[in-house]
Amino acid sequence: MRIVKAALLAGLILCSVSAVRAQVSIGIQIGAPPPPPAVVYVHPPQPEPDFVWVEGYWYPVGNHYKWHEGYWTRPPYAGAVWVAPHHDGKRYFAGYWQRGRVKRDHDDHDHGHGHGHDRDDD
């Protein structure tokens, strides 16, 4: 009987440790964004030589997507390349700046990142 109690106690302890290490993740899946709008536009001239153009893209807001117009912006550090947001068929991945292995998330709703870019409608 002691062996059974010891085995049950050991099992309970192992389950408790596993439960403590477990991570809970809650996400909302809203599917893939729609295709880009079928509007042909010419982006404004480059304001300064160090600015790069970020094409427009969809981003999730609650349970739907919102279109973000393209804009000129300065990369956050020298050599940074913009990796556009995308959806892999299951999950949305936000855009980010990258140079080699260095990756920097981009808060594209932050009002101060672009030239001629107005986000007051959000």
Secondary structure per residue as TSV (DSSP state, phi and psi in degrees):
chain	resnum	aa	ss	phi	psi
A	1	M	-	360.0	-35.9
A	2	R	H	-63.3	-36.9
A	3	I	H	-65.2	-41.5
A	4	V	H	-65.1	-44.4
A	5	K	H	-63.0	-41.4
A	6	A	H	-64.3	-41.2
A	7	A	H	-65.3	-42.8
A	8	L	H	-63.8	-42.0
A	9	L	H	-63.3	-43.9
A	10	A	H	-62.2	-42.9
A	11	G	H	-62.6	-41.8
A	12	L	H	-63.5	-42.3
A	13	I	H	-64.1	-44.3
A	14	L	H	-63.3	-41.0
A	15	C	H	-64.9	-39.4
A	16	S	H	-65.0	-43.2
A	17	V	H	-63.9	-42.0
A	18	S	H	-63.6	-40.0
A	19	A	H	-66.4	-36.4
A	20	V	H	-66.4	-37.4
A	21	R	H	-78.0	-17.9
A	22	A	-	-62.8	145.7
A	23	Q	-	-112.0	137.1
A	24	V	-	-104.1	131.2
A	25	S	-	-129.8	128.3
A	26	I	-	-120.1	126.8
A	27	G	-	-138.1	160.2
A	28	I	-	-115.3	125.8
A	29	Q	-	-104.9	123.5
A	30	I	-	-114.6	8.8
A	31	G	-	83.2	-178.0
A	32	A	-	-73.6	149.6
A	33	P	-	-71.2	161.9
A	34	P	-	-68.8	167.8
A	35	P	-	-66.8	159.3
A	36	P	-	-56.8	150.3
A	37	P	-	-56.4	145.5
A	38	A	S	-85.5	38.9
A	39	V	-	-101.3	128.1
A	40	V	-	-92.5	125.3
A	41	Y	-	-140.1	157.7
A	42	V	-	-107.1	124.1
A	43	H	-	-73.1	153.1
A	44	P	-	-62.5	162.1
A	45	P	-	-61.9	151.9
A	46	Q	-	-62.3	122.0
A	47	P	S	-69.9	-34.7
A	48	E	S	-150.0	156.2
A	49	P	T	-58.4	-28.8
A	50	D	T	-89.1	4.1
A	51	F	-	-85.1	146.4
A	52	V	E	-122.2	151.7
A	53	W	E	-89.5	128.5
A	54	V	E	-106.6	116.5
A	55	E	-	-63.6	153.0
A	56	G	-	-63.2	154.5
A	57	Y	E	-159.5	161.8
A	58	W	E	-87.7	144.6
A	59	Y	E	-139.0	148.7
A	60	P	E	-76.5	138.8
A	61	V	E	-135.9	108.7
A	62	G	T	62.2	-121.1
A	63	N	T	-107.9	23.9
A	64	H	E	-146.2	175.6
A	65	Y	E	-107.5	150.7
A	66	K	E	-126.2	140.8
A	67	W	E	-81.3	134.7
A	68	H	E	-112.2	114.3
A	69	E	-	-61.5	152.5
A	70	G	-	-65.5	158.2
A	71	Y	E	-160.3	158.7
A	72	W	E	-88.0	140.9
A	73	T	E	-154.2	159.7
A	74	R	-	-89.8	134.6
A	75	P	-	-61.1	150.6
A	76	P	S	-69.9	-18.6
A	77	Y	S	-157.2	159.4
A	78	A	T	-58.4	134.6
A	79	G	T	82.5	0.4
A	80	A	-	-70.5	140.1
A	81	V	E	-119.2	136.1
A	82	W	E	-77.6	125.8
A	83	V	E	-106.1	113.2
A	84	A	-	-66.9	151.5
A	85	P	-	-61.7	151.7
A	86	H	E	-155.4	166.1
A	87	H	E	-123.4	127.6
A	88	D	-	-92.6	13.8
A	89	G	S	99.7	-18.9
A	90	K	S	-126.8	-35.6
A	91	R	-	-141.0	146.6
A	92	Y	E	-90.3	137.0
A	93	F	E	-119.9	122.1
A	94	A	-	-68.2	154.7
A	95	G	-	-70.6	158.2
A	96	Y	E	-158.0	163.6
A	97	W	E	-97.5	140.9
A	98	Q	E	-145.6	144.2
A	99	R	E	-140.3	112.0
A	100	G	T	60.3	-124.4
A	101	R	T	-91.0	-5.4
A	102	V	E	-81.8	124.1
A	103	K	E	-125.2	134.6
A	104	R	E	-128.4	120.7
A	105	D	E	-62.4	152.2
A	106	H	-	-123.1	121.2
A	107	D	-	-90.7	95.9
A	108	D	T	-79.0	10.0
A	109	H	T	-115.2	26.2
A	110	D	S	-98.8	17.4
A	111	H	S	58.7	-24.4
A	112	G	S	-113.1	19.6
A	113	H	S	-102.8	-11.4
A	114	G	E	-133.9	172.8
A	115	H	E	-107.9	129.0
A	116	G	S	68.9	29.3
A	117	H	-	-118.1	117.6
A	118	D	-	-114.4	117.4
A	119	R	-	-112.2	18.0
A	120	D	T	-67.9	-11.2
A	121	D	T	-81.9	-4.6
A	122	D	-	-81.9	360.0
